[in-house]
């Protein structure tokens, strides 16, 4: 008897592009997929409830996550300096039978500081009331010591790959 096995994994790469256009890699890692996402996939398969975890309603700007963002999906970041959540300007995810890639760019005039791995999250369906996603897909596994600081005028570029096989 043949047994099939499904696995889910993630990879995260982060660059900062300075105001002169010079791009430097600050993080390149494999990271664990969150239990919420794995459970959501299992529930979808078990009950066929029709939820869409394909991230169709992606974030579309560099704005504070507040009114008007309920149900949107993508990469959110927490500025540890100001304590505010921001959405990344997301590119449409590219899909194949084995992977999805989510890319986001963020530029804030005053800069931003991401203190730790909880400062950068990928999720489905943002909920303003809880300042969290309904389904958490992935978090960064580790961050450089001291976090990641994006200066005024610099751009944070994130590429999150989710592999499923």
Residue, then its C-alpha position, 0 to 999 in steps of 0.5 A: x500500500x502506498x502512503x502519501x505524506x504532505x509537508x510544509x516548509x518556509x524560507x525567508x529572505x530580507x533585504x534593505x535597499x538604501x536611498x542610493x539603491x544599494x541592496x544588502x541581505x540581512x536575513x536568509x533562513x528556513x523557518x517553521x510554519x505556524x501551527x495555526x496554518x497547518x491546522x487550517x489546512x488540515x481542517x480544510x481537507x477534513x471538512x471542505x468548508x470552502x475557505x480560501x487560503x490562497x491570499x487573494x486579498x493582499x495588502x496594498x500599501x505602507x499604511x498603519x494596520x487599522x480601519x479598512x484592513x479587516x480580511x486583508x492578507x500578507x506580511x505585517x510588521x511591528x515597529x517596536x519604536x512606535x508600537x504600530x503594526x504596518x502592512x507591506x506593499x504586496x506583490x501578487x503571490x506566484x503559485x505552482x503545485x509545490x510553492x507560493x512566494x509572497x513578496x513585500x516592500x515597505x518604505x516609511x519616511x521616518x524609518x522603522x525598527x523590527x525588534x525580533x522575529x515576532x515583529x514580522x509575520x505572514x498571515x491570512x485575513x487581518x483582524x483589526x479588533x485583535x491586531x492579528x491574523x485569523x490564520x497565522x502562516x509563518x513568523x521569522x525563526x530568528x533575527x539578527x542581534x539587535x533586530x533590523x532597523x530600516x532608516x528613513x528613506x530605506x526600503x525593506x524587501x521581504x521574500x517569503x516562500x512557502x513550500x508544500x509537497 
